[in-house]
Amino acid sequence: MLRYTNLVFLVTIVLIGLSTVAVNSGPAQKLPKHYKKCKRSDPDLNNCLKGAIKGILPELVKGIPSLGVWPLDPLSIQNLQIKQGSGPVSIDLTFININMTGIRSLDLKTVDANWDKYSLDSTGDLSEPIILEGDYKIDGKVLILPISGTGKCKLTLDDVTASMGLRGKQIMKENKIHMDVQKFDFRFNTTRLHLYFGNLFNGDKALGDNMNTFLNQNWNDILKELKPAIEEALGEAFREISNRVFLKVPFNQIVLD
């Protein structure tokens, strides 16, 4: 669903970067030599992991061509679909060829790992707005008004805070232990959402301008309705992305015994 990648916003930020290393079958991959390794027996494991993620984040933002890692910022999202079938906001919304910027400003706050249970929880803040720009297609109803259109869009989220929860299980692959991510919970909050959808209502400027004004005046109510669907869609995408790393890199290459 998404064309991005490694250990997000927290793990995924690292996972986001490295999950493009090698998606196809083949020999197991290794993390870069300079990647900081942490021992699961370390009493200060969580701080070690936080430091490891922070250490590699600048490289992931730029991309690592030798590993085939795409840049994290901007992050390219080929397709993201949100379907909301009932309630005050009932829409079919598809984002296409979206570029996301702002991830480079991630500041990890907490990391809580329990590798015996293959779980990882984390929180982080972003000091820069998250901006998504690209193409969209929408059809449905927003509060009391119908909405439809196809064109360019821009969404800006201010003061984003995020929390992630990764749950996995151990599997054997080529006689090596790997982690299979079963679930990736993703939650976020923002102090303000700014929305712009171009070419609404087949290019009717008056209707389009009025709808954009309406959307921004009611952003909080709209986000409240859409957020569960957005979080579910991104969580599933991050789960798939995470597995591109964990199913390729043996677990003892990520966390030392």
C-alpha positions as CSV (number, residue, x, y, z in Angstrom):
1,M,0.0,0.0,0.0
2,L,2.8,2.4,0.9
3,R,6.1,2.7,-0.9
4,Y,8.2,3.5,2.2
5,T,10.1,1.8,4.9
6,N,12.4,0.6,9.1
7,L,12.7,0.5,13.4
8,V,8.8,3.7,12.4
9,F,8.5,6.9,14.0
10,L,10.4,4.8,16.4
11,V,11.0,1.3,15.2
12,T,9.3,2.1,12.0
13,I,11.5,5.1,11.3
14,V,14.3,2.6,11.4
15,L,12.2,-0.1,9.9
16,I,10.9,2.3,7.3
17,G,14.4,2.9,6.1
18,L,15.7,-0.7,6.1
19,S,12.6,-2.5,5.0
20,T,13.5,-1.7,1.4
21,V,16.8,-3.6,1.7
22,A,15.6,-6.7,0.1
23,V,12.0,-7.7,-0.2
24,N,12.6,-10.7,-2.4
25,S,13.8,-14.2,-1.3
26,G,17.5,-14.7,-0.9
27,P,20.2,-14.9,1.7
28,A,19.6,-13.1,5.0
29,Q,20.7,-9.5,5.2
30,K,22.8,-7.7,7.8
31,L,22.3,-4.3,9.3
32,P,25.1,-1.8,8.7
33,K,28.2,-2.4,10.8
34,H,28.0,0.9,12.5
35,Y,24.4,0.3,13.6
36,K,24.5,0.3,17.4
37,K,23.6,-3.1,18.7
38,C,21.8,-3.6,22.0
39,K,21.7,-6.7,24.2
40,R,18.3,-7.9,25.3
41,S,19.9,-8.6,28.8
42,D,21.0,-5.0,29.1
43,P,19.2,-3.5,32.2
44,D,19.2,-0.2,30.2
45,L,17.9,-1.8,27.0
46,N,15.2,0.7,26.3
47,N,17.7,3.7,26.4
48,C,20.1,1.7,24.3
49,L,17.4,1.1,21.6
50,K,16.4,4.7,21.7
51,G,20.0,5.8,21.1
52,A,20.4,3.2,18.3
53,I,17.3,4.5,16.5
54,K,18.3,8.1,16.9
55,G,21.8,7.3,15.7
56,I,20.7,5.9,12.3
57,L,17.8,8.2,11.7
58,P,19.8,10.9,9.9
59,E,21.1,8.3,7.4
60,L,17.6,7.0,6.8
61,V,16.3,10.5,6.2
62,K,18.8,10.9,3.4
63,G,18.5,7.3,2.2
64,I,21.2,4.6,2.0
65,P,21.8,3.7,-1.7
66,S,24.1,0.8,-0.9
67,L,21.2,-0.9,0.7
68,G,18.6,0.3,-1.7
69,V,16.9,2.4,1.0
70,W,14.7,5.2,-0.2
71,P,14.8,8.6,1.6
72,L,12.5,9.0,4.5
73,D,11.9,12.7,4.0
74,P,10.2,13.2,1.7
75,L,8.5,9.9,2.1
76,S,6.8,8.6,-1.1
77,I,3.3,7.1,-0.6
78,Q,1.9,5.5,-3.8
79,N,-1.6,4.7,-2.6
80,L,-3.5,5.1,0.6
81,Q,-7.2,4.5,0.8
82,I,-9.6,5.5,3.5
83,K,-13.1,4.2,3.5
84,Q,-15.6,5.5,6.1
85,G,-19.0,3.9,5.4
86,S,-21.2,5.5,8.1
87,G,-21.5,8.3,10.6
88,P,-21.2,12.1,10.1
89,V,-18.3,11.6,7.8
90,S,-19.0,8.9,5.2
91,I,-16.5,9.0,2.4
92,D,-14.3,7.0,0.0
93,L,-11.0,8.9,0.0
94,T,-7.9,7.8,-2.0
95,F,-4.5,9.5,-1.8
96,I,-2.2,8.8,-4.8
97,N,1.5,9.7,-5.2
98,I,1.7,11.5,-1.9
99,N,4.9,13.0,-0.6
100,M,5.1,13.3,3.2
101,T,7.6,15.7,4.8
102,G,8.5,16.4,8.4
103,I,9.6,13.0,9.6
104,R,13.2,14.3,10.0
105,S,12.0,16.3,13.0
106,L,11.1,13.2,15.0
107,D,12.2,13.2,18.6
108,L,11.8,9.9,20.3
109,K,10.5,10.2,23.9
110,T,10.1,6.7,25.1
111,V,11.0,3.2,24.0
112,D,9.7,0.1,25.9
113,A,10.8,-3.2,24.5
114,N,10.1,-6.8,25.7
115,W,11.9,-8.9,23.2
116,D,11.1,-12.1,25.0
117,K,7.5,-11.4,24.0
118,Y,8.6,-9.8,20.7
119,S,6.9,-6.5,21.5
120,L,8.0,-2.9,21.3
121,D,6.1,0.3,22.4
122,S,7.3,3.8,21.8
123,T,6.2,7.5,21.7
124,G,7.6,10.5,19.9
125,D,7.0,14.1,19.0
126,L,7.7,16.0,15.8
127,S,8.9,19.6,16.0
128,E,8.0,20.3,12.4
129,P,4.5,20.0,10.8
130,I,3.8,16.8,8.9
131,I,2.8,17.8,5.4
132,L,1.3,15.5,2.7
133,E,1.0,16.8,-0.8
134,G,-0.1,14.9,-3.9
135,D,-3.2,13.7,-5.7
136,Y,-6.6,12.6,-4.3
137,K,-10.0,11.3,-5.2
138,I,-13.0,11.7,-2.9
139,D,-16.7,10.9,-2.9
140,G,-19.2,10.9,-0.1
141,K,-20.6,13.1,2.6
142,V,-18.8,15.3,5.2
143,L,-21.1,16.1,8.2
144,I,-24.2,17.4,6.3
145,L,-22.6,18.2,3.0
146,P,-21.9,16.1,-0.1
147,I,-18.3,16.2,-1.4
148,S,-16.7,14.9,-4.6
149,G,-13.6,15.7,-6.5
150,T,-10.3,14.6,-8.1
151,G,-7.1,16.7,-8.1
152,K,-4.3,18.0,-6.0
153,C,-4.4,18.1,-2.2
154,K,-2.4,19.3,0.7
155,L,-2.8,18.3,4.4
156,T,-0.8,19.8,7.2
157,L,-0.7,18.5,10.8
158,D,0.8,20.7,13.5
159,D,2.5,19.5,16.7
160,V,2.1,15.8,16.0
161,T,2.6,13.3,18.8
162,A,2.6,9.6,18.0
163,S,2.6,6.2,19.8
164,M,3.4,2.9,18.3
165,G,2.9,-0.7,19.5
166,L,4.5,-3.6,17.7
167,R,3.5,-7.2,18.4
168,G,5.2,-10.2,16.9
169,K,6.0,-13.9,17.2
170,Q,9.1,-16.0,16.6
171,I,9.4,-18.0,13.4
172,M,12.2,-20.0,11.8
173,K,13.5,-19.2,8.4
174,E,16.5,-20.9,6.8
175,N,17.4,-22.2,10.3
176,K,17.5,-18.7,11.7
177,I,15.2,-17.0,14.2
178,H,13.1,-14.2,12.7
179,M,10.4,-12.0,14.1
180,D,7.0,-12.0,12.3
181,V,5.1,-8.8,13.1
182,Q,1.5,-9.7,13.7
183,K,0.1,-6.3,14.6
184,F,1.3,-2.7,14.5
185,D,-0.8,-0.3,16.5
186,F,-0.4,3.3,15.5
187,R,-2.0,6.3,17.2
188,F,-1.4,10.0,16.7
189,N,-2.6,13.4,17.9
190,T,-2.3,16.9,16.4
191,T,-3.2,20.4,17.6
192,R,-4.4,21.4,14.2
193,L,-5.2,19.9,10.8
194,H,-5.2,22.2,7.7
195,L,-6.8,20.8,4.6
196,Y,-6.9,21.8,0.9
197,F,-8.5,19.9,-1.9
198,G,-8.2,21.3,-5.4
199,N,-10.7,20.8,-8.2
200,L,-13.7,19.9,-6.0
201,F,-17.1,19.5,-7.7
202,N,-15.5,19.3,-11.2
203,G,-13.7,22.5,-10.7
204,D,-16.5,24.7,-9.5
205,K,-14.4,27.4,-7.7
206,A,-17.2,28.8,-5.6
207,L,-18.3,25.4,-4.3
208,G,-14.7,24.2,-3.9
209,D,-13.7,27.3,-1.9
210,N,-16.7,27.1,0.3
211,M,-16.1,23.4,1.0
212,N,-12.4,23.9,1.9
213,T,-13.4,26.7,4.3
214,F,-16.0,24.4,5.8
215,L,-13.5,21.5,6.1
216,N,-11.0,23.8,7.9
217,Q,-13.6,25.2,10.2
218,N,-14.7,21.8,11.3
219,W,-11.3,20.0,11.1
220,N,-11.5,18.6,14.6
221,D,-14.9,16.9,14.1
222,I,-13.8,15.6,10.7
223,L,-10.5,14.2,12.1
224,K,-12.3,12.6,15.0
225,E,-14.4,10.6,12.6
226,L,-11.6,9.7,10.2
227,K,-8.8,9.1,12.7
228,P,-9.6,5.5,13.5
229,A,-9.6,4.6,9.8
230,I,-6.4,6.5,9.2
231,E,-4.6,4.9,12.1
232,E,-5.8,1.4,11.0
233,A,-4.6,2.0,7.5
234,L,-1.2,3.3,8.5
235,G,-0.8,0.6,11.2
236,E,-1.4,-2.2,8.7
237,A,1.0,-0.5,6.2
238,F,3.7,-0.2,9.0
239,R,3.2,-3.9,9.8
240,E,3.8,-4.9,6.3
241,I,6.8,-2.6,6.1
242,S,8.2,-3.9,9.4
243,N,8.0,-7.5,8.2
244,R,10.1,-6.6,5.2
245,V,13.0,-6.1,7.6
246,F,12.3,-8.6,10.3
247,L,11.6,-11.4,7.8
248,K,14.9,-10.6,6.0
249,V,17.2,-9.8,8.9
250,P,17.7,-12.5,11.6
251,F,16.6,-11.3,15.0
252,N,20.1,-11.7,16.5
253,Q,21.3,-9.1,14.0
254,I,18.8,-6.6,15.4
255,V,19.1,-7.4,19.1
256,L,22.0,-9.3,20.6
257,D,21.5,-12.1,23.1
